[in-house]
Structures are given as structure tokens and as C-alpha cells.
Amino acid sequence: MNHPEEDVISVAPMARIPRYRRFRRIFVLLSLFVSLTPLLIMTTFYYHLDQTALQAEINYNVSQILSNTKRTLEFIIEERLSALTLMVNQESFEQLSGEEGLLKAFQNLKNSFGGFVDLGLIDSDGAQHHYIGPYKLLNQNYNDKSWFHEVSLRNIYISDVFMGHRNFPHFIIAVKKEKRSGDFYVLRASIDLAMLDRQFHTVDYNREFDAFLINKDGVLQTESVEYGPVFGKCPLEVPKYAGGREILSQSHSNGKITVLGHSYIEKSPFILVVMNQRSSLLKSWLTTRMDLVWFLLVSVVLIIITIILSANYMVALIREADLKRTKLLHNIEYTNKMATIGRMAAGVAHEINNPLAIINEKAGLLKDMVTYNEAYPHREKVLKSVDSILGSVERCSKVTHRLLGFGRRLDSHREIIDLETLLNEVIGFIAKEAEHRSIQVNIKTAEQVPTLESDRGQLQQVFLNIINNAVAAVADGGLIDILIDAPTHSTVSVSIKDNGVGISEENLKNIFEPFFSTKGQFGTGLGLSITHEIVEKLGGEIRVSSKLGEGTQFTIILPA
Amino acid sequence: MNKFCALLIDDEEELVSTLTERLEFRGIEAEYAVSGSEAIAKMRTKPYDVVVVDMKMPGLSGLDLVKILQKEHPSLPIIMITGHGAPADEQVEIPAGVFDYLPKPVSIEVLIKKMSEAVGGKA
């Protein structure tokens, strides 16, 4: 009764059969594959479709804003540049250098175009001849300034945005005019950055897009929502000059789509950058993506639940059908076996009992003749021999009657049973084989084992099956120990322990499964399955523990 | 005490003749028949106090013979013997009115005891 817990198997045979677990697993996996694959493919397809549409839309928007803003900025700059060029072409140096001339020109510019902060007239030596504006810059010399050299070479110059003496962000436009004498002068105007900045605010795109200017060193020339105030360093790589073309590029990071558009502003050092990072379109895309993810999650969970429930239900149905089939097979097998044994027993009993009766009577007659004749020679010896014959006849008679008694119990009926007597009867069937193979069979009954009310015939079946298995498992000279015990006051147990070959752990799991046999073509695989069922039907329990090479112990626990 | 006449019927002549001889050893008048028809013929010529019939015989079976005997000799006690084991093991119905039933091999003492009881009961 002291089984190592891990070795003990006490089964409802169908419920724990690996076959059903395997079947269920395969069904679940296949169903999941069939249902989830199209779902995943469709979801991925729509995900990409949506992403592509969104990209196209963002691209379009960025492109629109880029091109509109670029046109506006170029117009503003071109307008002011043209105004200054017109002025130097219409007015001579002398006209402009008079007090009235430059002031008038400045006022005209300011009134007509706006954004002009001051205006200076610089001669070819870099000296500021005249200056109209709020700062004291008259006589300032620009000869050593790089912009001055540039304008003298290229005729026009537009600067980066800077603070300078004026202390607010602005940029300058300078135009050169050559005199007839070969000398030249420069008209230089400061333009308030607000002039450009305003454009970004008027096309503020609901803060969906970030648009700003950088110079060729990547320094912010206007404020950027993303990268901060003017003069800050923009981390984006400065794009290569590509004429006035508008370039779009896309990048994906952390699930976000960034579309970046840039274009050089003609005649200026400015590069216009437009990006969508704060786009509400992106938000809607993220929402769509979340919706898709949720849809997928909920669908997958629902599908998994449905498949698992269906699998459980289906396996339960199959198991139930199998159980019915097995029960039926058991009954057929059991009935056939019993009927065969019954028929054989009746035949054997009749065929043997008749000659036995003749032997009995002949021996009896001999005994009578000797008994009734006092002078019979060797009287004692003959009587002894006759008694021996009669004793043997009686033994044979017991065997035939036991065989009859075993086979005839087709119908179940309960009676009070003494387990030791019953087990001795069962052992009677294998006694000869045990004797020939020197197998020792011991029966031991613990103290105070109560009697049992059960079905004699069925119990005989159970014990005969297990003891037969034990006889088959042990080698010649093996040992089979049978212990009758009462583990609790309401149960009786019979443990049948052999020192045979043992059962592997894998086989031990399947041992009560119908059609499981280790005897190959010699076993039906129904023996222990039937045994298990009978024990269950009698309200009992069967356990088995085994170790390969050491032996096997079956324990049958029955209600007292 | 054992003053009665018995007829033993069994198809196994070796058995039934020996049994008859053994009964005679014990002072019981006994005869035997090896078939149902022979038994019926014998009984029409001589009255017997008790008959012992084997259940399984070729031709007229023990059970059929019992039915005929019960019809012709309603008060005759009948004891049946069979090779089919103990009475509880027998799978055929024992006809009503049969005094007792003994499994083969039959102990002579038990047989005499049963016959005495049967005859005594009749008396």
C-alpha cells in the first residue's frame, strides 16, 4: 500500500488518455491556423493599405504647403529685391545721396512693401554715405565685411538672419549699381524677420505642420515648433542644393510617419523645411492603427475561446461515443468469454464427471467387495488403494465443480464473500503453472479484515486477470505476494505484487486504455480495461505502480 | 430398514450396473435400465419404490422421462443425477415433483440416504 506517489495511477481510463489530449491539441492548433491566418493577412493588408493612403495624403499636404510657402517667400524677397534694384536703376548715386533723396526712397519702400527697417547708401570703399533708419550707423565702414565683397562681386546679396546692431532678428538685402565712371555703390536695406515670420503664421496649417527656414549651416532662421526659436540649431541634415526643386522624403520611426519637404528659396540663403510631425492626420492614423489592433485582439481572443470551447465539446462527444463503444465491446467480450467458459466448463464437467462417476462406483464396488468379505487377501492394502482412488476422484470432482462454478456466473448477484477463500479458488486455476515454473504465490490476510458484499463471479474475473498477468510477468522461480488488508473501516484492499519485468512509465499511463496491449498479437488489449471497468462497477478503485525490472503492484480497493 | 426396490436409469451401463451391484451389497433391491424406453417398459411390468434418473441421456432424455413417469406413476419418488455439477450450477430447470438432485460422482451413502428419505416420505 505504500506506493511512491508519482508511480501511482488511479484512472478513469478515458478521461486521462493522452490520445484525447493530442487530438484536442491538433484540433485547436489546426482551427487556430485556419481561422487566424486569413484574419492576420487581411488585417496586415488593410494596415498597409491605410498606411499607404495616409502617406499619400501627408505627402500631398506637405507638398502643397511647401510649394505655397515657397512661392510666398520667394515673392516677398523678390519683391523687395526688385524694389531696391528699381531704385538704384532709377535714381543716381547723387540723387540718393542727397538728404531728401534717400529718405524719400526709404519712405516709398516702407509704404509700398513693408518690412523695411532702414536703408543705407554705401560707396565702393565700403563707407556708409547716407543712412535712414533708427540706428546711428552713418559713416559705418563695411569694407572688411564679407557681405560687401559678395555684393560687389554678384550685384545682389541677401544675408542670413542675424541680430547685429539692431538687436532683433532681421536680414539684409543689398544691391550694387555701377556708375558710368566704373565706380559703384550699394543700396542696403534691413528687412524685419517678422515680414517672413508672418507668412508662417498666416499659413499655420492648424499647427498640423511645422514649417520653418534654416540657413546652409542648419541654423534656424525662423521659429520651429519642433526645434525651437530662431538661431537654434536644427538637428536635421542640411539638404544639398537642388535648384528650386521641392524634395520630399519619408521616414518611419516608432510607428510614426514623418514626411519632410524642403526647397531652397531662390536668390536667398534660406532653405524652407516643412514637416508633418504634429499632423492630425497622423493622429487619425494612430487611432486607426489602435482600432485595428483592438479589432485584431478582440477577434483573436473570441476565436481562441470559441475554438477551445468547441474542441472541448467535440472531444467530450467523441470521448462519450468511445466510452459507449468500449463499454459495448467490453460487454461483448465479457459475455463471449463467460459464455465460452460456461460452455467449455459444462462440456468438460459432463465429460469428466461421467467417467469419474464410473471410477468412483467401480472403486466403491471394489471397496464393498473387500469390506463385506473379511477373508479377502491383502484386505488392508486393497482398502488403502481404493480409498486413494476415491480421494483422487473427489479431488477431480472438486476441480470440475470449481470450473463449473466459475463459468456459470453470467448474471451479477451480490453475496457475502470471504476474500481469502475467493483468492484461493482463483489461485487454484494457476496453481499447476505456478508449480511447474516454481513460482511462489503467498496470500496474507491482515487482522480484522471485514467480509465483503460483492459479486463473486466478477471479482474472480478481476483477480484471475491480474494474477494471470503477474504469472506472465515473473520469471521462473518468481514471487507473487497477495495481501488482503483493510485500509479504512469501510474499505478492503487486495494488493497483488510481483517481482516480474515491470511496466515502463509510458505503458503505465495507457495500461487501462482499451486495445492497449504489450502482448502483441497474443493480447486483445481488453483485459485490464475490462478489469478496470468491473472494479469501477463494483464501486471500487484500481491502482497500479511499477518499476521496470523490479516488478508491479496492483491494488484493488473495494467498499466493505 | 432398507426394504424397497429401486430402478436406476443411466446410459452409462458401467456406472449404473456397478451402482446397482453396490446397492445389492447393502441389501437394497435394485435394478437398472440404460435408456428411457427400457425404464418405461420395466416399470410397466414391475412396481418400483423409487427411481434414480440421469439427466442427460441419448434419445429420451432424463427430463422427458421424468415427465412421462410423473404422468404414469404420479406418486413415484424420483431422484435425478447429473454430470453437470452441484444443483445450483445446473442451468436447466429441475422439474417440479423431483425429490432431489445429486451431482456425479454420487456417493453411495448419500444416494442410499436420499432414497430412504424419498421412500420414507412417500410412506
Interface residues (C-beta under 8 A of the other chain):
Chain A: G342 A346 A349 H350 E351 I352 N353 N354 L356 A357 I358 I359 N360 E361 K362 G364 L365 D368 M369 Y372 V393 S397 T400 H401 L404 G405 R408
Chain B: E12 E14 L15 T18 L19 E21 R22 F25 R26 K56 G83 H84 G85 A86 D89 Q91 P103 K104 P105 V106 S107 I108
